[in-house]
Amino acid sequence: MKVTKLLHTRMRVSDLDATITFYTAVLGLEVVERKTSPRGSQLAFLKVPNSEELIELTCFPPSGPVRVQEDLVHLAFQVESLDQAVASLAEQGIPITDGPTQTSSGSRFIFIDAPDGYEIELIERPAGVKIV
């Protein structure tokens, strides 16, 4: 067997509306679908610009609050300008939890936290640098 494509990554969240607001208002993602699963979970699928893969957010209150283990998982998004991203985050009151850091290839990155403590990495890559 060989898989042919990554379709989506699922993340359980405590407050679906607050998490959707973070991803749409802070990062500019788009909600492409919202629905309720057959077992009662609330689902939202988010589209990232220039990507085919989706992020699936799910909220199922009977499972209790989400507790994200530190350094377990993060999502990384490329930005055109890290300086503009930092300024935008400051305007919105979103704290930077790590960085800015520059790599030997010239890429620069920061980390912020999404609701429930999921880490988000924002990366600015110089022209010609491959994703690694």
Secondary structure as UniProt FT lines:
FT   STRAND          8..12
FT   HELIX           16..21
FT   HELIX           22..26
FT   STRAND          30..36
FT   TURN            38..39
FT   STRAND          42..47
FT   TURN            49..50
FT   STRAND          54..59
FT   HELIX           61..63
FT   TURN            70..71
FT   STRAND          74..78
FT   HELIX           82..92
FT   STRAND          96..102
FT   TURN            104..105
FT   STRAND          108..113
FT   HELIX           115..117
FT   STRAND          119..124
FT   TURN            127..128
//
